[in-house]
């Protein structure tokens, strides 16, 4: 298992914005606006920055890693479903699989609260850094890390809800934090500003003792993705080209190996949420990205809660014949695992309640044995990887009329995916822009299945209405209603999304 950043859990956690389901808790620590070095825990801004990495993976931030994140980012597409056993969280299935959105459910409260709690600590760090006016290299980098995280939070929020409150300051009263929603254009403008700052501040790479720490490539990649969502093709292509020309990244040799422990922080990794666990280190068990999705069985197959299970649509109607990514993405009940010489139990509604499981979080039995834990608490969450840069560049190139460049790029992805097999031949003949667009849609579908990209891709392509209609989706489901408790607590300042009033 790779060495990873080990960060103390003892970080100050800001309380969620207008947190109504625990209203007696305070949102603010009421420090004065003019910060001094005494305001900063040991390690200065460096300590604050490392604290952000700890927070985004922590047990109090389910909105970034576990079931609430999976519900908003994965259950709503045609690749995955709620999973687990039928009776476990059946309300989640009705809400997210069947698009019966509700304004009052703890999944919504948690997702919103975790994002704004994290945002509160980011803004606190940025305010302290601005007040201290430190200009040394490490302080500049630390501020870049905070700006990246703020952009990352708002990109999540604007994709899930549309218009949301734009809070970019350290509030000292709950009234200061009670602000109305901002337009999507204003939110994206702030994302642009923060990612420009992060790109200028972050290093091209880190020394080996900091695996997984944010780099300039991460800022450029996230920024390119935000441009893609706005169909700013030339801007997206320019940033993707900068990443591809940096010499810092390459496709990992094995698609399946990319999702094993040995593939963590590899040449393809641009941003991963880090996790770690060693024998006797129970703190790792608080991190449940893999555990929330691991097979729900008994004995050696009691690997987690079984949520986020592949659908029959993904298993049987998505991949081209022979595409190795199918077997690299899906574990099939009753069949060999294809990795460690084990055979899964047969599908049984009572004892092994899904026919398919997410293989991209399938953990190494030897690590389970060495840690004494089967939850997969050591397993990293891949957020940005180099394959996305290549396919974003292909999409932008095609939309700008360069189908030849798009074909060259998509063939890189297909070549890595097929490995030594005869599957997935290169796209050789020239195709029209429209046909290339369809090929890119298919390639992204196969490449990123079960990784939380598909739903948002369908929405931004304008095809969610047709693709997801059989599941109950209608156009209003592109955005989720705001938590009603937050709306009520704002006393008229925060207005519910129009489709859900």
N, C-alpha and C positions, 0 to 999 in steps of 0.2 A: 504494500500500500504506500502511495506517495506521501512524503512529508508535506504538511500543509500548515497554513497560518493557524497558530493556536492562540486564541484571544480569550481573555477572561470574560466570564459571564457577568462580572460585576460592573456593568455599565449603567449609567443613569438613563432610565427609560422615560421619555416624555409621554404624557398621557394623551389619548386620542382627542382630536378636535371635537368639542362639545359632546363628550362621551356620555350618552344618556342611559346606557344599560348598566352603568356603575356611577351614577351621578354624584355620589358622595366623594369621589376621587378628584383630586385637583389636577387641572390641565397644566398649571404653570409652577415654576419654582421661584418666580418673582425676584430673580437676580436683577440688579440695576443694568440699564442699557450700556453704560460705559464699563467695559470689561477690563480686568487687570489679569496678570498672570495667576493671581490667587483663584480666579474663577475656573481655571483649567485643571482637571485631574492630572496626576502624575504623567509626565511624558509630553505635556503641552499639546499643541495641535496634532502632533503625531498620535498621541493617545486617543484623542477625540476621533481622528480618522479611523484608526484601527477599531475603535468602538462601533463605528458604523458597519463594518464588515461583520462584527459579532451580532449586532442587532438584526440584520437582515436574514440571518440564518437561525435566529433564536426562537425559543418556544413561544414567546409573546408575539411573534410575527408570522402567524399562520397564513396571513394574507399574501405572503411571498413564496411559500414553499409547500404547505400541506393542503388539506381538503378545501378550504375556501379558495386558495389559488387554483387548484385543479378544477373546481366547479366553474369559475369564471373563465378560465383560459382553455379548458379542455372538454368538459362534459358537454358543452354547447355545440360541438362540431359533430360531424358524421363519422369520425374515427373512434370516438370513445363514448363511454356512458358511465353512469354513477358507479356501477360495479358493486362489490361486496356481496352480501346476501340480500335477498329481496326485502326482508324486513328491517335491515340495518339502514337507517337514514332514508326510508322510502320517500319522505317529503323532499329530500334533495333531488331524487330522480324526477319527481313530478315538476319541480321548479326548473331544473336545468336541462334535463333530457327532453322534457316535453314542452318547455318554454312557457310554463305557467308561473312567470315571474311574480314575486311577492315583495312588497315594500317592507315587510316586517318578518325578517328571518335572521337568525344569528349569523348565517353565512355572509349576508350583506353587511350587517353591523361590523363583523370582524374584518372583512376585506377593507372597508372604508376606514375603520378605526386604526388598523395596523398601518395603512398607508399614511394617514395623517399623523399618527404618533411618530413614525419614522421621519416624516417631514419636519415635525417639530424639533427633533434633535439635530437634523441637518441644518435647519435655519438657525438654531442656537449656535452651532459650530461656526457657521458662516458669519454670524454677527460678531462673535468673539474674535474671529480672525480679522474681520474688517476693522474692528476697534483697535486691535493691537498693532495693525499696520506692519506686520512682519514681512520682510521681503527676501528672507533667505530661501534657498532653493527648496528645502524640505517643506517649509511652510507654504510656499506657492503650490507645491505638489499636493499637499494635504487639502488645500482649498479646491484644487481641481477635482480631487476625489469626492468632496462634498457636492460640488456642482454636478458631477456626473450622476450621483445618487439622486439629487433633486430632479434632474431631467428624467431619470428612470422612473421615479415615482409618478411624475405627472404624465408620462407617456402611458403608463398603466391606466391611470385615472381617466384620461381623455378618451382612451379606446373603450373603456368599460361603460362610462357614464355620459360622455360628451362634455357638456359644460359642468364645471365644478369650481368651488372656491379656489382662487389663486392666492396662496399665502406664501410670501417670499420674505417674511420678516419674523423676527423673534417677538412674539406677542407677550406682554406682561399682564394682561387681563384677559379673561374669557371674552369680554366685549370686543376687544381688539381683534380677536380671532374670528369673530362672528361677522363674516363678510359675505356678500352675495356671490353668485356664480359669475365667472368670467367666460367670455366667448371662447370657442375652440381656437380661433385665430390668435387670441391673446395668450392662451395657454401654450400653443406651439411657438409663439414668439419668445416666450420665456424659456422654453426648451432649447430653442436655437441659441439664445444668449448663453445659457448655462453650458451647453455642449461646445460652443466656440471657446468659452473660457477653459473648459476641461481639456480640450484638444491642445490649447496653448500651454497648459500647465503640466500635463501628465507626461511621464517619461515614455520613450519608445519601448523600453523593456525594463525589467527589474532584475537585480541579482538573485541568485538561486534560492536564497533563504526566504523570499517573499512570493512563493507560487500563488497565482490567482489574484494578485493585486492589480488594480486598474491601470491601464496603459492608454497611450494616445490612440492606439488601434481600437480599443473599446469605445472611446468617445466618438471616433470617426464612424465606426460601424453602427452604433446606436443612432447617430445623427443621420446617416444614410437611410436607415430604416424609417425614421420619422419623415424624411423627404419622400420616400416611396409611398407612404400612406397619404401624402398630399399630392401625389403625381407630379412632383417636381423632379422629373426624370434626369435632367442634366446635372442638377445638384447632387442627386443620389449617385449617379454614375461617377462624378468627379471624386467623391469621397471613397467610394468602393475602389476606384482605381488607385487612389493614394494608399489604401490598405494593401491592395494586391501588389503594389510596387515597393512596399516597405521592406520586403524580404523577411518579415517576422513570422509569417504564417504559411502553412501548407496543409493540404488535406491529409488526414491521418490515413495510414496505409490500408487499414481494415475498417469498414463501416461498422461491423459488429463489434470489433475491438474498441472502437471509440467509446462505446457505452459500457465498457468494463472498467474496473478500478485502474487497470494499467493504462487506460486511455485518458485518465483525468489530467488536466493541465498539459495536454499534449500540444503538438504543433498546430492543431486545429482550434484549440481553445482560445477564445477572445475574452469571454467573461463567464466564470462559473461561480456559483455560490458554494463556498468551501465548507467541508465538514470533516471531522476527524474523530476517531475513537480508537483507543488501544485497550488492551486487557486491563481491567480495573478502573477504567476511566468512564464512569457512568454518565458524565455530562453529555457525552456524544448521543446518548439515547434521547435527548430532548429534541433532536433534529430528525424529522420524520418524513422527508421528501420521498425516500425509497420505501420506508416502512408503511406509509399511508397507502402505498400501491402494491406492496408485496403480496404474494399468493395467500389467500385466506383458507388455510387448511389446518392440519394437525401435525405434530412431530416435526420432521425435517421440512415440511411444507407450510408450517406456521410462520410465514415470512412477513406478515403485515396485516393490514386491514382490508386489502383487496379492492380498494376504490380505484377509479379511473381504469376501467377495463376496456380493451378493444371491442369494437362492434363487429357483427357479421359483415357489415358493409366493408370495413377495412380488411378483414381477413379474406374475403372471397370476391370482392368486386373492385379493388383499388389498384393492385399491382399488375404490371405487365407479366406475362408468363416467364417464370424463372428468375424474377427479380430477387436477388438475395436479401434485399432489405425487408421482405415479408418475414422471413424466418429470423432475421436479426431484430425485429420489432415485436413479434408476437410469440408468447409461449402458449402452446396448445395443450389443453388438459388431455391426459391419457397418452401423450406422445413424449418421445425423448426430448430433453432440453437442448440437445445439439451443442452443448458446451462442456458439461462436467460429467457426462455419462450417466445422468439420472433420468428417470422417467416420471413425469408428472402423474398424480392420481387422476382417475377418470372424472369427468364432469359429474357432479352430484349436487342437486339443488340444496341439500341439507349440509353436506360436509366439504364440498369443494365447488362453490356455487357459481363459478363462471367457466364457460368453455374456453375463454381466451384471457390472457394476462399480459401486462406490459413488460416485455423483456428488456426494455431499455433501463429498467431499474432492478434487474435480476442480479443478485449479489453472489460473490464468490464464496462457496461453502468453506474454504480454508480460512477465510477472514472471519466468517461467522464463528468458526471453532476457536480461532485465536483470541477473539474479543469476548467470547462467551455470550454473544448477543446476535439474535437473528433479525433484528429490526432494520438493518442497513443504515444505521445512524451515521456511518462514515462516508456515505455515498454523495458525491457532488451533484449539484443541480446545474446542468448545462443551460446557459441563458443565450449567449451569443457565440456562434462558431463560424469558422471560415467558409464552410459550405454556403452559409447564408449570404456572405459577401459576394461569392461567385454568382449565386442565383439572383441576387438583387441587381448585380451588374448586368446579367443576361436580360433580365426584365426591362431595366432602364434602356439598355442598348436597343432592344427590340422596339420599345415605344418611341425611340428616337429614329427608327428606320433602319438600324444596322442589324439586319437579321443574321448576317454572316458572323458578326461578333457574338451575337446571342447563341448561335449554334456552336461556336467554338467553346464558349463557356459552359454551356449545358453538357457538352460532351465530356468535359473534365469531371463533372459530377457523376455521369453515367459510367465512366471508366473506373473511377474509384469504387462505385457501388458493385459493379460486376466482378471485380477482382480477377480471379483466374478462370471464371466460368465463361461460357459462351453467351450468356444472357445480355440484354441491354446493349445491342449494337449501337455504334455512333449514329447520330443523325447526319447523313451525308448529303442528301439532296437538298437543294435550296427550297425553302418553303415560304409561303406568304407571311406577312406580319401577323395576320389573324391566326393562322395555323401554328406559328411559333408561339403565340400567346397561349394557345391551348396546350402546347407541349410544356411550356414553363409552368402552367398551373398544375399539370400532371406531375411534373418533376418535383415541385415543391411539396405536393401532397405525399408522394412516396418518401421523400427525403426527410421530412420533418414530422411524420405521423407520431402522435402521442407526446409531442414536445410543446404543446400550447400555442402553436402558430396558426393552425388551420382555420378556426372560427374567425379570427381577425382578418386573415387573408380573404376568406369568402366575402366578408363585409366590405373590405376595401376594393375588391374586384367588382362589386355590385352584383354578385351572383348568389348571395346567401338566400335571397327570396325564393329562388328556384331550387337550389340544391338542398336546402334545409326545410322546405315547405312540407315534405312528407312527415317530418318529425313534429310539426306544429308551429314552426317558425313563421312569423309575419314581420313586415318591415320594421315595426316599432321595436322588435326584439334586438335590433342592432345595438341599442343602449339599454342599460339596466336602470330601474328606478332608484333614486337616492334612498338611503335608509330613512324611513318615515320618522323615526325617533329624532334624527338629526334635524329634519325639516321642522318638526314641532318645537324642538328646543330653541330654534333660531328666532322664534317669534316673528315670523314673516320675512326675515332677511333671506333665508335659503328657500328657494322655490323648487318644488318637485318637477321632475322632467315632464314636459307637456303631455306625452302619451300616457302618463300614469297618474294624472291629477284626478 
